[in-house]
Amino acid sequence: MQQKDNEGVQRHTIALLVENQPGVLARIATLFSAKGYNILSISVGETLDPTVSRITLVTEGHPLIIEQIVKQLRKIIDVIKVLDLTASGMDYVERELVLVKVSARGEARAEAMRIAQIFRGNIVDVSPETFTIEITGNEDKINAAISLLKECGIREIIRTGKVAALRGPKSLKISGGR
């Protein structure tokens, strides 16, 4: 899950619980922008408690930079909880969804169907000229599917940000409930 290059830069998946209020996401984005950090992917949605949203974001940097990011996220008033899943030492599962619109004429039509089947994808839209294929999986699976679909003629790619959950009985939740 953790990727390093020669300079010690690592990708980290960070999970946050935040107040479900206007402007929270903007404050988080402003923090990243002001400090010169980059968000590689972000996904946001309500939790079981409609007053709380969960954000999963992926960023990269040296370990000290990631530590600073986590500390600064915790200082944002609407942030309830922050967990750097990558640095936590806990196992987690992550998934991403992609919609890929490909050309579907002649041989490309059959090839796109085969690739979708191999990657357990679903064809969610069909026209005489195109297929839109939905594929869910980890980043490597998504990238491999896209690489093969390029031969069919990709017209458009729409990727979600990663979502991630701790494996087993542990959960990112508010202590004491709400």
Rosetta constraint file for C-alpha pairs under 8 A:
AtomPair CA 1 CA 86 HARMONIC 7.14 0.50
AtomPair CA 2 CA 10 HARMONIC 6.50 0.50
AtomPair CA 2 CA 11 HARMONIC 5.85 0.50
AtomPair CA 2 CA 12 HARMONIC 6.68 0.50
AtomPair CA 2 CA 86 HARMONIC 6.43 0.50
AtomPair CA 3 CA 9 HARMONIC 7.97 0.50
AtomPair CA 3 CA 10 HARMONIC 5.39 0.50
AtomPair CA 3 CA 11 HARMONIC 5.57 0.50
AtomPair CA 4 CA 8 HARMONIC 5.86 0.50
AtomPair CA 4 CA 9 HARMONIC 5.55 0.50
AtomPair CA 4 CA 10 HARMONIC 4.76 0.50
AtomPair CA 4 CA 11 HARMONIC 7.15 0.50
AtomPair CA 5 CA 9 HARMONIC 5.80 0.50
AtomPair CA 5 CA 10 HARMONIC 7.14 0.50
AtomPair CA 8 CA 61 HARMONIC 7.84 0.50
AtomPair CA 8 CA 62 HARMONIC 5.79 0.50
AtomPair CA 8 CA 63 HARMONIC 7.78 0.50
AtomPair CA 9 CA 60 HARMONIC 6.42 0.50
AtomPair CA 9 CA 61 HARMONIC 4.69 0.50
AtomPair CA 9 CA 62 HARMONIC 4.58 0.50
AtomPair CA 9 CA 63 HARMONIC 7.37 0.50
AtomPair CA 10 CA 60 HARMONIC 5.26 0.50
AtomPair CA 10 CA 61 HARMONIC 5.40 0.50
AtomPair CA 10 CA 62 HARMONIC 6.08 0.50
AtomPair CA 10 CA 63 HARMONIC 7.11 0.50
AtomPair CA 11 CA 58 HARMONIC 6.78 0.50
AtomPair CA 11 CA 59 HARMONIC 5.70 0.50
AtomPair CA 11 CA 60 HARMONIC 4.19 0.50
AtomPair CA 11 CA 61 HARMONIC 6.71 0.50
AtomPair CA 12 CA 58 HARMONIC 5.57 0.50
AtomPair CA 12 CA 59 HARMONIC 5.54 0.50
AtomPair CA 12 CA 60 HARMONIC 5.85 0.50
AtomPair CA 12 CA 66 HARMONIC 7.63 0.50
AtomPair CA 12 CA 84 HARMONIC 6.88 0.50
AtomPair CA 12 CA 85 HARMONIC 7.23 0.50
AtomPair CA 12 CA 86 HARMONIC 5.28 0.50
AtomPair CA 12 CA 87 HARMONIC 7.45 0.50
AtomPair CA 13 CA 56 HARMONIC 6.91 0.50
AtomPair CA 13 CA 57 HARMONIC 5.77 0.50
AtomPair CA 13 CA 58 HARMONIC 4.52 0.50
AtomPair CA 13 CA 59 HARMONIC 6.76 0.50
AtomPair CA 13 CA 84 HARMONIC 6.13 0.50
AtomPair CA 13 CA 85 HARMONIC 5.61 0.50
AtomPair CA 13 CA 86 HARMONIC 5.66 0.50
AtomPair CA 13 CA 164 HARMONIC 7.85 0.50
AtomPair CA 14 CA 56 HARMONIC 5.74 0.50
AtomPair CA 14 CA 57 HARMONIC 5.34 0.50
AtomPair CA 14 CA 58 HARMONIC 6.21 0.50
AtomPair CA 14 CA 59 HARMONIC 7.92 0.50
AtomPair CA 14 CA 82 HARMONIC 7.10 0.50
AtomPair CA 14 CA 83 HARMONIC 5.71 0.50
AtomPair CA 14 CA 84 HARMONIC 4.34 0.50
AtomPair CA 14 CA 85 HARMONIC 5.58 0.50
AtomPair CA 14 CA 86 HARMONIC 7.32 0.50
AtomPair CA 15 CA 54 HARMONIC 7.09 0.50
AtomPair CA 15 CA 55 HARMONIC 5.75 0.50
AtomPair CA 15 CA 56 HARMONIC 4.56 0.50
AtomPair CA 15 CA 57 HARMONIC 6.53 0.50
AtomPair CA 15 CA 82 HARMONIC 5.86 0.50
AtomPair CA 15 CA 83 HARMONIC 5.22 0.50
AtomPair CA 15 CA 84 HARMONIC 6.34 0.50
AtomPair CA 15 CA 85 HARMONIC 6.78 0.50
AtomPair CA 15 CA 164 HARMONIC 7.59 0.50
AtomPair CA 15 CA 172 HARMONIC 7.99 0.50
AtomPair CA 16 CA 54 HARMONIC 5.62 0.50
AtomPair CA 16 CA 55 HARMONIC 5.05 0.50
AtomPair CA 16 CA 56 HARMONIC 6.41 0.50
AtomPair CA 16 CA 79 HARMONIC 7.10 0.50
AtomPair CA 16 CA 80 HARMONIC 7.37 0.50
AtomPair CA 16 CA 81 HARMONIC 5.52 0.50
AtomPair CA 16 CA 82 HARMONIC 4.50 0.50
AtomPair CA 16 CA 83 HARMONIC 6.38 0.50
AtomPair CA 17 CA 52 HARMONIC 6.55 0.50
AtomPair CA 17 CA 53 HARMONIC 5.79 0.50
AtomPair CA 17 CA 54 HARMONIC 4.69 0.50
AtomPair CA 17 CA 55 HARMONIC 6.43 0.50
AtomPair CA 17 CA 79 HARMONIC 6.23 0.50
AtomPair CA 17 CA 80 HARMONIC 5.33 0.50
AtomPair CA 17 CA 81 HARMONIC 5.06 0.50
AtomPair CA 17 CA 82 HARMONIC 6.62 0.50
AtomPair CA 17 CA 172 HARMONIC 7.85 0.50
AtomPair CA 17 CA 173 HARMONIC 7.60 0.50
AtomPair CA 17 CA 174 HARMONIC 7.92 0.50
AtomPair CA 18 CA 24 HARMONIC 7.48 0.50
AtomPair CA 18 CA 52 HARMONIC 5.60 0.50
AtomPair CA 18 CA 53 HARMONIC 5.33 0.50
AtomPair CA 18 CA 54 HARMONIC 6.33 0.50
AtomPair CA 18 CA 55 HARMONIC 7.52 0.50
AtomPair CA 18 CA 78 HARMONIC 5.59 0.50
AtomPair CA 18 CA 79 HARMONIC 4.39 0.50
AtomPair CA 18 CA 80 HARMONIC 5.12 0.50
AtomPair CA 18 CA 81 HARMONIC 7.01 0.50
AtomPair CA 19 CA 24 HARMONIC 7.34 0.50
AtomPair CA 19 CA 51 HARMONIC 6.04 0.50
AtomPair CA 19 CA 52 HARMONIC 4.78 0.50
AtomPair CA 19 CA 53 HARMONIC 6.22 0.50
AtomPair CA 19 CA 78 HARMONIC 5.18 0.50
AtomPair CA 19 CA 79 HARMONIC 6.46 0.50
AtomPair CA 19 CA 80 HARMONIC 6.94 0.50
AtomPair CA 20 CA 24 HARMONIC 7.50 0.50
AtomPair CA 20 CA 46 HARMONIC 7.38 0.50
AtomPair CA 20 CA 50 HARMONIC 7.17 0.50
AtomPair CA 20 CA 51 HARMONIC 4.96 0.50
AtomPair CA 20 CA 52 HARMONIC 4.75 0.50
AtomPair CA 20 CA 53 HARMONIC 5.22 0.50
AtomPair CA 21 CA 51 HARMONIC 7.74 0.50
AtomPair CA 21 CA 78 HARMONIC 7.96 0.50
AtomPair CA 23 CA 27 HARMONIC 6.17 0.50
AtomPair CA 24 CA 28 HARMONIC 6.41 0.50
AtomPair CA 24 CA 78 HARMONIC 6.45 0.50
AtomPair CA 25 CA 29 HARMONIC 6.12 0.50
AtomPair CA 26 CA 30 HARMONIC 5.96 0.50
AtomPair CA 27 CA 31 HARMONIC 6.22 0.50
AtomPair CA 27 CA 76 HARMONIC 7.66 0.50
AtomPair CA 28 CA 32 HARMONIC 6.49 0.50
AtomPair CA 28 CA 73 HARMONIC 7.13 0.50
AtomPair CA 28 CA 76 HARMONIC 7.75 0.50
AtomPair CA 29 CA 33 HARMONIC 6.11 0.50
AtomPair CA 30 CA 34 HARMONIC 5.83 0.50
AtomPair CA 31 CA 35 HARMONIC 6.25 0.50
AtomPair CA 31 CA 72 HARMONIC 7.83 0.50
AtomPair CA 31 CA 73 HARMONIC 7.83 0.50
AtomPair CA 32 CA 36 HARMONIC 6.06 0.50
AtomPair CA 32 CA 37 HARMONIC 4.81 0.50
AtomPair CA 32 CA 38 HARMONIC 6.39 0.50
AtomPair CA 32 CA 39 HARMONIC 7.32 0.50
AtomPair CA 32 CA 69 HARMONIC 7.95 0.50
AtomPair CA 33 CA 37 HARMONIC 6.00 0.50
AtomPair CA 33 CA 38 HARMONIC 7.23 0.50
AtomPair CA 37 CA 59 HARMONIC 7.64 0.50
AtomPair CA 37 CA 60 HARMONIC 7.97 0.50
AtomPair CA 38 CA 59 HARMONIC 6.03 0.50
AtomPair CA 38 CA 60 HARMONIC 7.19 0.50
AtomPair CA 39 CA 57 HARMONIC 6.81 0.50
AtomPair CA 39 CA 58 HARMONIC 5.96 0.50
AtomPair CA 39 CA 59 HARMONIC 4.86 0.50
AtomPair CA 39 CA 60 HARMONIC 7.78 0.50
AtomPair CA 40 CA 57 HARMONIC 7.40 0.50
AtomPair CA 40 CA 58 HARMONIC 5.31 0.50
AtomPair CA 40 CA 59 HARMONIC 5.29 0.50
AtomPair CA 40 CA 60 HARMONIC 7.66 0.50
AtomPair CA 41 CA 57 HARMONIC 5.51 0.50
AtomPair CA 41 CA 58 HARMONIC 5.15 0.50
AtomPair CA 41 CA 59 HARMONIC 7.31 0.50
AtomPair CA 41 CA 160 HARMONIC 7.74 0.50
AtomPair CA 41 CA 161 HARMONIC 4.64 0.50
AtomPair CA 41 CA 162 HARMONIC 6.48 0.50
AtomPair CA 42 CA 55 HARMONIC 6.97 0.50
AtomPair CA 42 CA 56 HARMONIC 5.70 0.50
AtomPair CA 42 CA 57 HARMONIC 4.27 0.50
AtomPair CA 42 CA 58 HARMONIC 6.48 0.50
AtomPair CA 42 CA 160 HARMONIC 7.80 0.50
AtomPair CA 42 CA 161 HARMONIC 4.72 0.50
AtomPair CA 42 CA 162 HARMONIC 6.63 0.50
AtomPair CA 43 CA 55 HARMONIC 5.63 0.50
AtomPair CA 43 CA 56 HARMONIC 5.25 0.50
AtomPair CA 43 CA 57 HARMONIC 6.39 0.50
AtomPair CA 43 CA 160 HARMONIC 7.01 0.50
AtomPair CA 43 CA 161 HARMONIC 4.91 0.50
AtomPair CA 43 CA 162 HARMONIC 6.34 0.50
AtomPair CA 43 CA 163 HARMONIC 6.46 0.50
AtomPair CA 44 CA 53 HARMONIC 6.75 0.50
AtomPair CA 44 CA 54 HARMONIC 5.70 0.50
AtomPair CA 44 CA 55 HARMONIC 4.48 0.50
AtomPair CA 44 CA 56 HARMONIC 6.57 0.50
AtomPair CA 45 CA 53 HARMONIC 5.38 0.50
AtomPair CA 45 CA 54 HARMONIC 5.57 0.50
AtomPair CA 45 CA 55 HARMONIC 6.77 0.50
AtomPair CA 46 CA 50 HARMONIC 5.83 0.50
AtomPair CA 46 CA 51 HARMONIC 7.69 0.50
AtomPair CA 46 CA 52 HARMONIC 6.09 0.50
AtomPair CA 46 CA 53 HARMONIC 4.20 0.50
AtomPair CA 46 CA 54 HARMONIC 6.16 0.50
AtomPair CA 47 CA 52 HARMONIC 5.88 0.50
AtomPair CA 47 CA 53 HARMONIC 5.37 0.50
AtomPair CA 47 CA 54 HARMONIC 6.25 0.50
AtomPair CA 48 CA 52 HARMONIC 7.91 0.50
AtomPair CA 49 CA 53 HARMONIC 7.96 0.50
AtomPair CA 49 CA 178 HARMONIC 7.72 0.50
AtomPair CA 56 CA 161 HARMONIC 7.75 0.50
AtomPair CA 56 CA 162 HARMONIC 6.65 0.50
AtomPair CA 56 CA 163 HARMONIC 5.67 0.50
AtomPair CA 56 CA 164 HARMONIC 6.76 0.50
AtomPair CA 57 CA 161 HARMONIC 7.36 0.50
AtomPair CA 57 CA 162 HARMONIC 7.06 0.50
AtomPair CA 57 CA 163 HARMONIC 7.97 0.50
AtomPair CA 58 CA 162 HARMONIC 7.47 0.50
AtomPair CA 60 CA 66 HARMONIC 7.21 0.50
AtomPair CA 61 CA 65 HARMONIC 5.75 0.50
AtomPair CA 61 CA 66 HARMONIC 5.94 0.50
AtomPair CA 62 CA 66 HARMONIC 6.33 0.50
AtomPair CA 63 CA 67 HARMONIC 6.16 0.50
AtomPair CA 64 CA 68 HARMONIC 6.25 0.50
AtomPair CA 65 CA 69 HARMONIC 6.22 0.50
AtomPair CA 66 CA 70 HARMONIC 6.28 0.50
AtomPair CA 67 CA 71 HARMONIC 6.28 0.50
AtomPair CA 68 CA 72 HARMONIC 6.07 0.50
AtomPair CA 69 CA 73 HARMONIC 6.06 0.50
AtomPair CA 70 CA 74 HARMONIC 6.31 0.50
AtomPair CA 70 CA 82 HARMONIC 6.88 0.50
AtomPair CA 70 CA 83 HARMONIC 7.80 0.50
AtomPair CA 70 CA 84 HARMONIC 7.24 0.50
AtomPair CA 71 CA 75 HARMONIC 6.69 0.50
AtomPair CA 72 CA 76 HARMONIC 6.97 0.50
AtomPair CA 73 CA 79 HARMONIC 6.97 0.50
AtomPair CA 73 CA 82 HARMONIC 7.25 0.50
AtomPair CA 74 CA 79 HARMONIC 6.11 0.50
AtomPair CA 74 CA 80 HARMONIC 7.52 0.50
AtomPair CA 74 CA 81 HARMONIC 6.97 0.50
AtomPair CA 74 CA 82 HARMONIC 6.43 0.50
AtomPair CA 75 CA 79 HARMONIC 7.44 0.50
AtomPair CA 80 CA 174 HARMONIC 7.47 0.50
AtomPair CA 81 CA 173 HARMONIC 7.95 0.50
AtomPair CA 81 CA 174 HARMONIC 7.27 0.50
AtomPair CA 83 CA 88 HARMONIC 7.32 0.50
AtomPair CA 83 CA 172 HARMONIC 7.85 0.50
AtomPair CA 84 CA 88 HARMONIC 5.91 0.50
AtomPair CA 85 CA 89 HARMONIC 7.34 0.50
AtomPair CA 85 CA 90 HARMONIC 6.90 0.50
AtomPair CA 85 CA 92 HARMONIC 7.24 0.50
AtomPair CA 85 CA 166 HARMONIC 7.90 0.50
AtomPair CA 86 CA 90 HARMONIC 7.79 0.50
AtomPair CA 90 CA 166 HARMONIC 7.02 0.50
AtomPair CA 90 CA 167 HARMONIC 7.83 0.50
AtomPair CA 91 CA 166 HARMONIC 6.03 0.50
AtomPair CA 91 CA 167 HARMONIC 5.61 0.50
AtomPair CA 92 CA 164 HARMONIC 6.57 0.50
AtomPair CA 92 CA 165 HARMONIC 5.42 0.50
AtomPair CA 92 CA 166 HARMONIC 4.10 0.50
AtomPair CA 92 CA 167 HARMONIC 4.80 0.50
AtomPair CA 93 CA 164 HARMONIC 5.50 0.50
AtomPair CA 93 CA 165 HARMONIC 5.49 0.50
AtomPair CA 93 CA 166 HARMONIC 6.34 0.50
AtomPair CA 93 CA 167 HARMONIC 6.31 0.50
AtomPair CA 94 CA 137 HARMONIC 7.77 0.50
AtomPair CA 94 CA 138 HARMONIC 6.15 0.50
AtomPair CA 94 CA 162 HARMONIC 6.40 0.50
AtomPair CA 94 CA 163 HARMONIC 5.52 0.50
AtomPair CA 94 CA 164 HARMONIC 4.12 0.50
AtomPair CA 94 CA 165 HARMONIC 6.55 0.50
AtomPair CA 95 CA 136 HARMONIC 6.62 0.50
AtomPair CA 95 CA 137 HARMONIC 4.93 0.50
AtomPair CA 95 CA 138 HARMONIC 4.82 0.50
AtomPair CA 95 CA 139 HARMONIC 7.35 0.50
AtomPair CA 95 CA 162 HARMONIC 5.57 0.50
AtomPair CA 95 CA 163 HARMONIC 5.49 0.50
AtomPair CA 95 CA 164 HARMONIC 6.44 0.50
AtomPair CA 96 CA 136 HARMONIC 5.66 0.50
AtomPair CA 96 CA 137 HARMONIC 5.53 0.50
AtomPair CA 96 CA 138 HARMONIC 5.95 0.50
AtomPair CA 96 CA 139 HARMONIC 6.78 0.50
AtomPair CA 96 CA 142 HARMONIC 7.68 0.50
AtomPair CA 96 CA 159 HARMONIC 7.31 0.50
AtomPair CA 96 CA 160 HARMONIC 5.91 0.50
AtomPair CA 96 CA 161 HARMONIC 6.12 0.50
AtomPair CA 96 CA 162 HARMONIC 4.75 0.50
AtomPair CA 96 CA 163 HARMONIC 6.42 0.50
AtomPair CA 97 CA 134 HARMONIC 7.04 0.50
AtomPair CA 97 CA 135 HARMONIC 5.79 0.50
AtomPair CA 97 CA 136 HARMONIC 4.46 0.50
AtomPair CA 97 CA 137 HARMONIC 6.68 0.50
AtomPair CA 97 CA 142 HARMONIC 7.85 0.50
AtomPair CA 97 CA 159 HARMONIC 5.92 0.50
AtomPair CA 97 CA 160 HARMONIC 5.43 0.50
AtomPair CA 97 CA 161 HARMONIC 7.73 0.50
AtomPair CA 97 CA 162 HARMONIC 7.90 0.50
AtomPair CA 98 CA 133 HARMONIC 7.96 0.50
AtomPair CA 98 CA 134 HARMONIC 5.74 0.50
AtomPair CA 98 CA 135 HARMONIC 5.44 0.50
AtomPair CA 98 CA 136 HARMONIC 6.50 0.50
AtomPair CA 98 CA 142 HARMONIC 7.14 0.50
AtomPair CA 98 CA 157 HARMONIC 6.99 0.50
AtomPair CA 98 CA 158 HARMONIC 5.58 0.50
AtomPair CA 98 CA 159 HARMONIC 4.35 0.50
AtomPair CA 98 CA 160 HARMONIC 6.31 0.50
AtomPair CA 99 CA 132 HARMONIC 6.35 0.50
AtomPair CA 99 CA 133 HARMONIC 5.49 0.50
AtomPair CA 99 CA 134 HARMONIC 4.62 0.50
AtomPair CA 99 CA 135 HARMONIC 6.65 0.50
AtomPair CA 99 CA 157 HARMONIC 5.90 0.50
AtomPair CA 99 CA 158 HARMONIC 5.11 0.50
AtomPair CA 99 CA 159 HARMONIC 6.47 0.50
AtomPair CA 100 CA 132 HARMONIC 5.43 0.50
AtomPair CA 100 CA 133 HARMONIC 5.17 0.50
AtomPair CA 100 CA 134 HARMONIC 6.61 0.50
AtomPair CA 100 CA 146 HARMONIC 7.70 0.50
AtomPair CA 100 CA 154 HARMONIC 6.95 0.50
AtomPair CA 100 CA 155 HARMONIC 7.66 0.50
AtomPair CA 100 CA 156 HARMONIC 5.88 0.50
AtomPair CA 100 CA 157 HARMONIC 4.70 0.50
AtomPair CA 100 CA 158 HARMONIC 6.47 0.50
AtomPair CA 101 CA 130 HARMONIC 6.55 0.50
AtomPair CA 101 CA 131 HARMONIC 5.63 0.50
AtomPair CA 101 CA 132 HARMONIC 4.21 0.50
AtomPair CA 101 CA 133 HARMONIC 6.35 0.50
AtomPair CA 101 CA 154 HARMONIC 5.96 0.50
AtomPair CA 101 CA 155 HARMONIC 5.44 0.50
AtomPair CA 101 CA 156 HARMONIC 5.10 0.50
AtomPair CA 101 CA 157 HARMONIC 6.48 0.50
AtomPair CA 102 CA 112 HARMONIC 7.44 0.50
AtomPair CA 102 CA 130 HARMONIC 5.50 0.50
AtomPair CA 102 CA 131 HARMONIC 5.49 0.50
AtomPair CA 102 CA 132 HARMONIC 6.39 0.50
AtomPair CA 102 CA 133 HARMONIC 7.88 0.50
AtomPair CA 102 CA 149 HARMONIC 7.31 0.50
AtomPair CA 102 CA 152 HARMONIC 6.32 0.50
AtomPair CA 102 CA 153 HARMONIC 5.51 0.50
AtomPair CA 102 CA 154 HARMONIC 4.35 0.50
AtomPair CA 102 CA 155 HARMONIC 5.37 0.50
AtomPair CA 102 CA 156 HARMONIC 7.15 0.50
AtomPair CA 103 CA 108 HARMONIC 6.63 0.50
AtomPair CA 103 CA 109 HARMONIC 7.10 0.50
AtomPair CA 103 CA 129 HARMONIC 5.90 0.50
AtomPair CA 103 CA 130 HARMONIC 4.58 0.50
AtomPair CA 103 CA 131 HARMONIC 6.59 0.50
AtomPair CA 103 CA 152 HARMONIC 6.06 0.50
AtomPair CA 103 CA 153 HARMONIC 5.32 0.50
AtomPair CA 103 CA 154 HARMONIC 6.42 0.50
AtomPair CA 103 CA 155 HARMONIC 6.85 0.50
AtomPair CA 104 CA 108 HARMONIC 5.29 0.50
AtomPair CA 104 CA 109 HARMONIC 3.95 0.50
AtomPair CA 104 CA 110 HARMONIC 7.73 0.50
AtomPair CA 104 CA 112 HARMONIC 7.09 0.50
AtomPair CA 104 CA 128 HARMONIC 7.22 0.50
AtomPair CA 104 CA 129 HARMONIC 5.14 0.50
AtomPair CA 104 CA 130 HARMONIC 4.52 0.50
AtomPair CA 104 CA 131 HARMONIC 5.90 0.50
AtomPair CA 104 CA 152 HARMONIC 7.42 0.50
AtomPair CA 105 CA 109 HARMONIC 5.11 0.50
AtomPair CA 105 CA 128 HARMONIC 7.43 0.50
AtomPair CA 105 CA 129 HARMONIC 5.76 0.50
AtomPair CA 105 CA 130 HARMONIC 7.35 0.50
AtomPair CA 106 CA 110 HARMONIC 7.44 0.50
AtomPair CA 107 CA 111 HARMONIC 6.27 0.50
AtomPair CA 108 CA 112 HARMONIC 5.90 0.50
AtomPair CA 108 CA 151 HARMONIC 7.89 0.50
AtomPair CA 108 CA 152 HARMONIC 4.94 0.50
AtomPair CA 108 CA 153 HARMONIC 7.77 0.50
AtomPair CA 109 CA 113 HARMONIC 6.40 0.50
AtomPair CA 109 CA 131 HARMONIC 7.90 0.50
AtomPair CA 109 CA 152 HARMONIC 7.72 0.50
AtomPair CA 110 CA 114 HARMONIC 6.26 0.50
AtomPair CA 111 CA 115 HARMONIC 6.19 0.50
AtomPair CA 111 CA 152 HARMONIC 7.00 0.50
AtomPair CA 112 CA 116 HARMONIC 6.09 0.50
AtomPair CA 112 CA 131 HARMONIC 7.79 0.50
AtomPair CA 112 CA 149 HARMONIC 6.59 0.50
AtomPair CA 112 CA 152 HARMONIC 6.39 0.50
AtomPair CA 113 CA 117 HARMONIC 6.21 0.50
AtomPair CA 113 CA 123 HARMONIC 7.85 0.50
AtomPair CA 114 CA 118 HARMONIC 6.18 0.50
AtomPair CA 115 CA 119 HARMONIC 6.28 0.50
AtomPair CA 115 CA 145 HARMONIC 7.18 0.50
AtomPair CA 115 CA 148 HARMONIC 7.25 0.50
AtomPair CA 115 CA 149 HARMONIC 7.09 0.50
AtomPair CA 116 CA 120 HARMONIC 6.00 0.50
AtomPair CA 116 CA 121 HARMONIC 4.60 0.50
AtomPair CA 116 CA 122 HARMONIC 6.44 0.50
AtomPair CA 116 CA 123 HARMONIC 7.26 0.50
AtomPair CA 116 CA 133 HARMONIC 6.70 0.50
AtomPair CA 116 CA 135 HARMONIC 7.62 0.50
AtomPair CA 116 CA 145 HARMONIC 7.99 0.50
AtomPair CA 117 CA 121 HARMONIC 5.81 0.50
AtomPair CA 117 CA 122 HARMONIC 7.57 0.50
AtomPair CA 119 CA 135 HARMONIC 7.01 0.50
AtomPair CA 119 CA 141 HARMONIC 7.69 0.50
AtomPair CA 119 CA 145 HARMONIC 6.77 0.50
AtomPair CA 120 CA 135 HARMONIC 6.95 0.50
AtomPair CA 121 CA 133 HARMONIC 6.36 0.50
AtomPair CA 121 CA 134 HARMONIC 5.39 0.50
AtomPair CA 121 CA 135 HARMONIC 4.49 0.50
AtomPair CA 121 CA 136 HARMONIC 7.13 0.50
AtomPair CA 122 CA 133 HARMONIC 5.54 0.50
AtomPair CA 122 CA 134 HARMONIC 5.11 0.50
AtomPair CA 122 CA 135 HARMONIC 6.66 0.50
AtomPair CA 123 CA 131 HARMONIC 6.53 0.50
AtomPair CA 123 CA 132 HARMONIC 5.72 0.50
AtomPair CA 123 CA 133 HARMONIC 4.40 0.50
AtomPair CA 123 CA 134 HARMONIC 6.21 0.50
AtomPair CA 124 CA 131 HARMONIC 7.62 0.50
AtomPair CA 124 CA 132 HARMONIC 5.69 0.50
AtomPair CA 124 CA 133 HARMONIC 5.85 0.50
AtomPair CA 124 CA 134 HARMONIC 6.49 0.50
AtomPair CA 125 CA 131 HARMONIC 5.73 0.50
AtomPair CA 125 CA 132 HARMONIC 4.98 0.50
AtomPair CA 125 CA 133 HARMONIC 7.30 0.50
AtomPair CA 126 CA 130 HARMONIC 6.00 0.50
AtomPair CA 126 CA 131 HARMONIC 4.73 0.50
AtomPair CA 126 CA 132 HARMONIC 6.55 0.50
AtomPair CA 127 CA 131 HARMONIC 6.43 0.50
AtomPair CA 135 CA 142 HARMONIC 6.98 0.50
AtomPair CA 136 CA 142 HARMONIC 7.13 0.50
AtomPair CA 137 CA 141 HARMONIC 5.81 0.50
AtomPair CA 137 CA 142 HARMONIC 6.20 0.50
AtomPair CA 138 CA 142 HARMONIC 6.35 0.50
AtomPair CA 139 CA 143 HARMONIC 6.08 0.50
AtomPair CA 140 CA 144 HARMONIC 6.09 0.50
AtomPair CA 141 CA 145 HARMONIC 6.22 0.50
AtomPair CA 142 CA 146 HARMONIC 6.22 0.50
AtomPair CA 143 CA 147 HARMONIC 6.09 0.50
AtomPair CA 144 CA 148 HARMONIC 6.43 0.50
AtomPair CA 145 CA 149 HARMONIC 6.10 0.50
AtomPair CA 146 CA 150 HARMONIC 6.19 0.50
AtomPair CA 147 CA 151 HARMONIC 7.77 0.50
AtomPair CA 148 CA 152 HARMONIC 7.80 0.50
AtomPair CA 149 CA 153 HARMONIC 6.83 0.50
AtomPair CA 149 CA 154 HARMONIC 6.56 0.50
AtomPair CA 150 CA 154 HARMONIC 5.41 0.50
AtomPair CA 165 CA 171 HARMONIC 7.35 0.50
AtomPair CA 165 CA 172 HARMONIC 7.97 0.50
AtomPair CA 166 CA 170 HARMONIC 6.21 0.50
AtomPair CA 166 CA 171 HARMONIC 6.10 0.50
AtomPair CA 166 CA 172 HARMONIC 7.61 0.50
AtomPair CA 173 CA 177 HARMONIC 7.65 0.50
AtomPair CA 174 CA 178 HARMONIC 7.21 0.50
